[in-house]
Amino acid sequence: MVRRSKRRRRRWLPRWRPRHWWRRVRTLSRRQLGISALVVLGLGVAVLSYIEGPPRQPDDICAIFNERRGWYHAARRSFEKWGVPESVQMAVIYHESSFRARVRPRRRILWVLPGPARSSAYGYAQVLDSTWQQFRDVTGQPKAGRHRFPDVTEFIGWYGGELKRIAGVTKTDPYNFYLAYHEGPGGYARGSHLNKPWLLKVAKKVESRASMYQRQYEACEDGLRSRWRWRWVWIATLAAGAMWWVRRAGWLRRR
C-alpha cells in the first residue's frame, strides 16, 4: 500500500500546466486567432500611448505634430474654440512641463533626494487643484485630467478667455499671457510679477519659443491639414484591401 504524502498542497497556489494553454490555442480557428491578435495589438497600442514620453524633437512644432497626430488636432480644436494660437499653447506647455504628462514640482533634500511637493500643480500645464476644479465645473467636464493633452489644450484656451476678460491680456501676446498664466488674473492685475525678475526672464523665453513655433507652424500648417485629411482615405483603402484578402483566403469560414 502506497502511503500518501503528509505534505498538503496549498490551495491558494495555482497549478502550473506548461502545455495546457498551448493545447487551447491549437484548437482555435483562424478567425479566432485573428481576432485575438487584433485584441492583443490594440491593448499594446493603448498601453504604449498611455506611457509615451515627451516628443523626440521638442524644438520643432512641425515635428511634434507629425509625431503626435492627436496633439495637432487637440491644439487646433482649442484654437478654433477659444482663440489661443497653437504656438502659444505649445510654448506654455514646454516651459511648464517639457511635454511630460505627470510632473509635480518637488523640493530637493540636500539638492539630490526628491522631497514633498511644493504645490498642487500637476500635469502638462502645471495647473493647481483649485483652478482645475473651476475649469471642470465651468466647462462641464468632470472627468478631465491634467495628464491628458486634449484636456490641457482645452484648459489653456479657456483660461486664456478668463485672462482676457479679467486682466485684459491679449491671447496673441505670449509674454504677458505667460505672466498672467503664472500669477493668475488677480495677481497679474496687481502687478505681482513685477517683483519677480526670474519670472520675467522665463516669460521672455516663452515669447521667444512661441515666435519660433509660429514661424515653423506657418510653414507646415497646410501640409498638416492636407495630410490628416487624406489619412482616413488611406486607412479605409487599406482596411478594404485587408478584408478582401482575408475573404479570398477563406479565413472567415468556420472550420
Protein Blocks (a to p, Z undefined) as FASTA:
>chain_A
ZZddfbdcdfklccddfklmmmmmmmpcfklmmmmmmmmmmmmmmmmmmmpccdfblmbm
klmmmmmmmlmmmmmmmmmmnopafklmmmmmmmmnoopabbcddddehhlaccddfblc
ecjkopafklmmmmmmmnopakbcfkbmklmmmmmmmmmmmmmmmnopafklmklmmmmm
mnopklmmnopmmmmmklmmmmmmmmmmmmmmmmmmmmmmmmmmmmmmmmmmmmmmmmmm
mmmmmmmnopmpcZZ
